[in-house]
Structures are given as structure tokens and as C-alpha cells.
Amino acid sequence: RGYRIELGEVRNALEEMEQVSRAVVRVIGAGDDKRIVAYVKPLTTVPEGNKQEKADALKDALRQRLPDFMIPANLVLVEDFPLTMSGKVDVKALPTPQYA
């Protein structure tokens, strides 16, 4: 018995933030090592040195909207999403985050 996590609910919470243009949320890993990862396209370009600070600020804002178990383990800021030939987000081409 665990928690039910709706990835769409996490995505909607991110996209409701005024500084977020678009978000994709997915689960990475297998077995007992599954993690929620959110890919976010900000409205404005974020300098490389400020990306971690911006990601941390977005995670803090998410904590005001969602319970702790729904907060993504990693939040990755992307310039744009890779697309398939049909114009949908190519989730297989999204970068895999590195964990400590």
C-alpha cells in the first residue's frame, strides 16, 4: 500500500505557475528505484549558472501546492522539448537526470 500519484496533477501544478511555459512529468527507474522527474520549459531563458537555483525555487513553490510524496526528485529546465515526427513530445529523447 502506497501513495497514488497522478503525473498529470504534478504537470498541471507546474504549468499553473506564471514562470512556466510547459512541463512534462514522467517516472524514471525500475523496481523500487522509481523517481518522478519533471522537465520544465521556463517562459524566459535561464542562464546556465542559475538553472539549479531556478529549479530549486520551482520545487519550493510546488511544495505549497502538492504533498511531499508528489514533489519530483529532479526538476530539469530545458530550452525546448524534442518532438516526434507527429509533433508530440519525444519522452525517450529527454535527458536522463544524474543523481548523487
SELO-849627 format. One record per residue (C-alpha): residue in three letters; x, y, z. Coordinates in steps of 0.25 Angstrom, whole numbers, plus 5000, padded with zeros to 4 digits. Layout:
BEGIN
ALAXYZ/...
REM end
This chain:
BEGIN
ARG500050005000/GLY500650134996/TYR500250264990/ARG499550294977/ILE500250394969/GLU499550454957/LEU500650514948/GLY499650604941/GLU499350664954/VAL500850704956/ARG500950754942/ASN499750844944/ALA500250894957/LEU501550934949/GLU500850994937/GLU499951084946/MET501251154951/GLU501451284943/GLN502851264940/VAL502651124934/SER502251114919/ARG502150964918/ALA502450834927/VAL502650694924/VAL502650594936/ARG503050454936/VAL503550334944/ILE504950294942/GLY505550164948/ALA505050024951/GLY504649934963/ASP504850004976/ASP505750114970/LYS504650194963/ARG504750344963/ILE503850454958/VAL504550554948/ALA503950684943/TYR504450754931/VAL504150894930/LYS504251004919/PRO504251134926/LEU503651264920/THR504951334919/THR506351284917/VAL507051244929/PRO508651264929/GLU509351124931/GLY509951174945/ASN508551204950/LYS507751074946/GLN507951004959/GLU507451124967/LYS506251134958/ALA505950984959/ASP506050994974/ALA505151114974/LEU504051044966/LYS504150914975/ASP503951014987/ALA502751074980/LEU502250924977/ARG502250894992/GLN501251004994/ARG500250924984/LEU500550784986/PRO500850674997/ASP502350644999/PHE502250504992/MET501750574979/ILE502950664978/PRO503950624967/ALA505250564971/ASN505850644960/LEU505450764952/VAL506150794939/LEU506050924932/VAL506050914917/GLU506151014905/ASP505150934897/PHE504550794897/PRO504950694886/LEU503850664877/THR503450534869/MET503050544854/SER501550564859/GLY501950684867/LYS501750614881/VAL502850624892/ASP503850514890/VAL504050464904/LYS505050364900/ALA505950474895/LEU505850554908/PRO507150564916/THR507350464927/PRO507650534940/GLN508850504949/TYR508650464963/ALA509650474975/
REM end
